[in-house]
Amino acid sequence: ASFIGSPPMNFIPARLARQDGRLLAQLDSGQARCELPLGVAAEGLEGREIILGIRPEQITQGTGEGNGLPGIRADVQVTEPTGPDLLVFVTLNQTKVCCRLAPDITCRVGDSLNLQFDPARVLLFDAASGERLGLGAGNASVKDNVAHFKSR
């Protein structure tokens, strides 16, 4: 999953929790926390260490309007204008995360951004095995990518 596309997919470690019958992954930017509702309905996954797979283009700047997507405030650590878009790097769960945002977004290092994710587009991997959750056995390349992430 990480080798397709540039910049590559973000792999963010998290732990699953269940609240009101829903599975949640906790995200922490050091400044704020949010609970990301997940679509995996299987029982017995509470407390499991997972890896969230989120592509940079699937992280958007929040508008402040009630669109129902979970959001989190995070401090900008690096910006990299590329022409057609702006790469912004923040930290979530003590992991550097790349966001591909529109080039007209104005932000500088140290600014705080409200970022949003569509939980339906987040991929879930078992942290120990690298298998994709919710789909049965993952393929070897996905397992290799998660293993590579864990070794960094």
C-alpha positions as CSV (number, residue, x, y, z in Angstrom):
1,A,0.0,0.0,0.0
2,S,2.8,2.5,0.8
3,F,4.7,2.1,-2.4
4,I,1.8,3.2,-4.7
5,G,1.6,7.0,-5.1
6,S,3.8,9.9,-4.1
7,P,3.9,10.9,-1.3
8,P,3.3,7.4,0.1
9,M,0.4,6.3,2.4
10,N,0.7,7.4,6.0
11,F,0.9,4.5,8.5
12,I,-0.3,5.7,12.0
13,P,-0.1,3.3,15.0
14,A,-3.3,3.2,17.2
15,R,-5.2,1.0,19.5
16,L,-8.8,0.0,19.0
17,A,-11.5,0.8,21.6
18,R,-15.3,0.2,21.6
19,Q,-17.7,2.9,22.7
20,D,-21.5,2.7,22.3
21,G,-21.1,-0.4,20.1
22,R,-18.7,1.3,17.7
23,L,-15.0,0.7,17.2
24,L,-12.8,3.8,17.6
25,A,-9.2,4.6,17.0
26,Q,-7.8,7.4,19.1
27,L,-5.7,10.1,17.3
28,D,-3.5,12.4,19.3
29,S,-1.6,15.4,17.9
30,G,-0.1,16.5,21.1
31,Q,-2.4,19.5,21.0
32,A,-5.8,17.7,20.7
33,R,-7.4,14.3,20.5
34,C,-10.1,12.8,18.4
35,E,-11.9,9.5,18.1
36,L,-12.0,8.1,14.6
37,P,-15.0,5.9,14.1
38,L,-14.2,2.8,12.1
39,G,-16.2,0.5,10.0
40,V,-14.9,-2.8,11.3
41,A,-17.7,-4.5,13.2
42,A,-16.0,-7.7,14.3
43,E,-16.2,-8.5,18.0
44,G,-13.0,-9.1,20.1
45,L,-10.9,-6.4,18.5
46,E,-11.0,-4.0,21.5
47,G,-7.5,-3.2,22.7
48,R,-5.9,-4.5,19.6
49,E,-2.8,-2.6,18.3
50,I,-3.5,-1.5,14.7
51,I,-2.0,0.6,12.0
52,L,-4.2,3.2,10.3
53,G,-3.5,3.6,6.6
54,I,-4.4,7.1,5.3
55,R,-3.4,8.5,2.0
56,P,-2.1,12.1,2.1
57,E,-4.9,13.3,-0.3
58,Q,-7.5,11.8,2.0
59,I,-6.6,14.2,4.8
60,T,-8.4,17.6,4.3
61,Q,-8.4,20.9,6.0
62,G,-11.5,21.2,8.1
63,T,-13.8,24.1,7.2
64,G,-15.4,24.4,10.7
65,E,-18.8,23.5,9.2
66,G,-20.6,20.6,10.7
67,N,-20.0,18.1,7.9
68,G,-19.9,15.1,10.3
69,L,-16.3,14.1,9.6
70,P,-14.0,13.7,12.7
71,G,-11.4,16.4,13.0
72,I,-8.2,17.1,14.9
73,R,-6.1,20.2,15.4
74,A,-2.4,19.7,14.7
75,D,0.6,22.0,14.5
76,V,2.3,22.4,11.1
77,Q,5.9,21.2,11.2
78,V,7.0,21.4,7.6
79,T,5.4,22.8,4.4
80,E,6.4,21.9,0.9
81,P,4.7,23.6,-2.1
82,T,4.8,21.3,-5.1
83,G,2.9,23.5,-7.6
84,P,-0.4,21.5,-8.0
85,D,-0.7,21.0,-4.2
86,L,0.9,21.8,-0.8
87,L,2.4,19.0,1.3
88,V,2.0,19.7,5.0
89,F,3.6,17.6,7.7
90,V,2.1,17.2,11.2
91,T,2.4,14.7,14.0
92,L,-0.3,12.3,14.9
93,N,0.2,9.5,17.5
94,Q,3.9,10.5,17.6
95,T,4.2,9.7,13.8
96,K,5.0,12.2,11.1
97,V,2.0,12.4,8.8
98,C,1.9,14.0,5.3
99,C,-1.2,15.8,4.2
100,R,-1.7,16.8,0.5
101,L,-3.7,20.0,0.6
102,A,-4.8,22.6,-2.0
103,P,-2.1,25.0,-3.1
104,D,-4.1,28.0,-2.1
105,I,-4.1,27.1,1.6
106,T,-2.1,29.5,3.6
107,C,-0.2,28.0,6.5
108,R,3.3,28.3,7.9
109,V,5.4,26.2,10.3
110,G,4.0,26.5,13.7
111,D,0.4,27.3,12.5
112,S,-2.4,25.1,13.9
113,L,-4.6,23.4,11.3
114,N,-7.9,21.6,11.7
115,L,-7.6,18.4,9.7
116,Q,-10.4,15.9,8.8
117,F,-10.5,12.3,7.7
118,D,-13.3,10.3,6.1
119,P,-13.3,7.1,8.3
120,A,-14.7,5.1,5.4
121,R,-11.5,5.7,3.4
122,V,-9.1,4.7,6.2
123,L,-7.5,1.3,5.9
124,L,-6.8,-0.8,9.0
125,F,-4.0,-3.2,9.4
126,D,-3.1,-5.5,12.3
127,A,0.1,-4.2,13.8
128,A,1.5,-7.6,14.6
129,S,0.7,-9.5,11.4
130,G,0.3,-6.7,8.8
131,E,-2.9,-8.2,7.6
132,R,-5.7,-5.9,6.5
133,L,-8.5,-6.0,9.0
134,G,-12.0,-6.5,7.7
135,L,-10.9,-8.3,4.6
136,G,-9.4,-11.6,5.8
137,A,-5.8,-12.4,4.9
138,G,-3.8,-9.5,3.5
139,N,-1.5,-9.9,0.6
140,A,2.3,-10.2,1.0
141,S,3.0,-6.7,-0.3
142,V,0.7,-5.1,2.3
143,K,2.3,-7.2,5.1
144,D,5.8,-6.2,3.8
145,N,4.8,-2.5,3.8
146,V,3.5,-2.6,7.4
147,A,6.6,-4.5,8.5
148,H,8.8,-1.9,6.8
149,F,6.9,0.9,8.6
150,K,7.3,-0.9,12.0
151,S,11.0,-1.2,11.4
152,R,11.5,2.6,10.9
